[in-house]
Amino acid sequence: MAESKFIKERVMKALERVRPYLQSDGGDIELIEVADDMSVKVKLTGACHGCPYSMQTLKAGVEQAIMKEVPEIKRVISV
């Protein structure tokens, strides 16, 4: 349990690093869950929700930032 809390804290730290870029475009991101299978579920909000580039942002920006900070994470999913 302590390990999963530590991973969640590291994921939050990575999200805090990408959040200013999303906010500069009128969007934001919410952490929904760090699942047992080491996948991260996030929700893009504001201008990012429904944007044609949201999947590119998720994969090229958010996923890379999280996986760099927390190599244990296998994938990032938008919900």
Contacts in CASP RR format, 6 or more apart in sequence:
PFRMAT RR
TARGET T0000
AUTHOR 0000-0000-0000
METHOD contacts of the structure
MODEL  1
MAESKFIKERVMKALERVRPYLQSDGGDIELIEVADDMSVKVKLTGACHG
CPYSMQTLKAGVEQAIMKEVPEIKRVISV
4 34 0 8 1.000
4 36 0 8 1.000
7 34 0 8 1.000
7 38 0 8 1.000
7 70 0 8 1.000
7 72 0 8 1.000
7 73 0 8 1.000
8 31 0 8 1.000
8 34 0 8 1.000
10 69 0 8 1.000
10 70 0 8 1.000
11 31 0 8 1.000
11 34 0 8 1.000
11 40 0 8 1.000
11 66 0 8 1.000
11 69 0 8 1.000
11 70 0 8 1.000
11 73 0 8 1.000
12 31 0 8 1.000
13 69 0 8 1.000
14 65 0 8 1.000
14 66 0 8 1.000
14 68 0 8 1.000
14 69 0 8 1.000
14 70 0 8 1.000
15 29 0 8 1.000
15 31 0 8 1.000
15 42 0 8 1.000
15 62 0 8 1.000
15 65 0 8 1.000
15 66 0 8 1.000
17 65 0 8 1.000
17 69 0 8 1.000
18 29 0 8 1.000
18 61 0 8 1.000
18 62 0 8 1.000
18 65 0 8 1.000
19 28 0 8 1.000
19 29 0 8 1.000
22 28 0 8 1.000
22 29 0 8 1.000
22 44 0 8 1.000
22 48 0 8 1.000
22 57 0 8 1.000
25 47 0 8 1.000
25 48 0 8 1.000
26 46 0 8 1.000
26 47 0 8 1.000
26 48 0 8 1.000
27 44 0 8 1.000
27 45 0 8 1.000
27 46 0 8 1.000
27 47 0 8 1.000
27 48 0 8 1.000
27 49 0 8 1.000
28 44 0 8 1.000
28 45 0 8 1.000
28 46 0 8 1.000
28 48 0 8 1.000
29 42 0 8 1.000
29 43 0 8 1.000
29 44 0 8 1.000
29 45 0 8 1.000
29 48 0 8 1.000
29 62 0 8 1.000
30 42 0 8 1.000
30 43 0 8 1.000
30 45 0 8 1.000
31 40 0 8 1.000
31 41 0 8 1.000
31 42 0 8 1.000
32 41 0 8 1.000
32 42 0 8 1.000
32 43 0 8 1.000
32 79 0 8 1.000
33 40 0 8 1.000
33 41 0 8 1.000
34 40 0 8 1.000
34 41 0 8 1.000
34 73 0 8 1.000
35 41 0 8 1.000
37 74 0 8 1.000
38 72 0 8 1.000
38 73 0 8 1.000
38 74 0 8 1.000
39 73 0 8 1.000
39 74 0 8 1.000
39 75 0 8 1.000
39 76 0 8 1.000
39 77 0 8 1.000
40 66 0 8 1.000
40 73 0 8 1.000
40 75 0 8 1.000
40 76 0 8 1.000
40 77 0 8 1.000
41 76 0 8 1.000
41 77 0 8 1.000
41 78 0 8 1.000
41 79 0 8 1.000
42 58 0 8 1.000
42 62 0 8 1.000
42 76 0 8 1.000
42 77 0 8 1.000
42 78 0 8 1.000
42 79 0 8 1.000
43 49 0 8 1.000
43 78 0 8 1.000
43 79 0 8 1.000
44 50 0 8 1.000
44 51 0 8 1.000
44 54 0 8 1.000
44 57 0 8 1.000
44 58 0 8 1.000
44 78 0 8 1.000
48 54 0 8 1.000
48 57 0 8 1.000
51 57 0 8 1.000
54 78 0 8 1.000
55 78 0 8 1.000
58 76 0 8 1.000
58 78 0 8 1.000
59 76 0 8 1.000
62 76 0 8 1.000
63 75 0 8 1.000
63 76 0 8 1.000
66 73 0 8 1.000
66 76 0 8 1.000
67 73 0 8 1.000
67 76 0 8 1.000
END
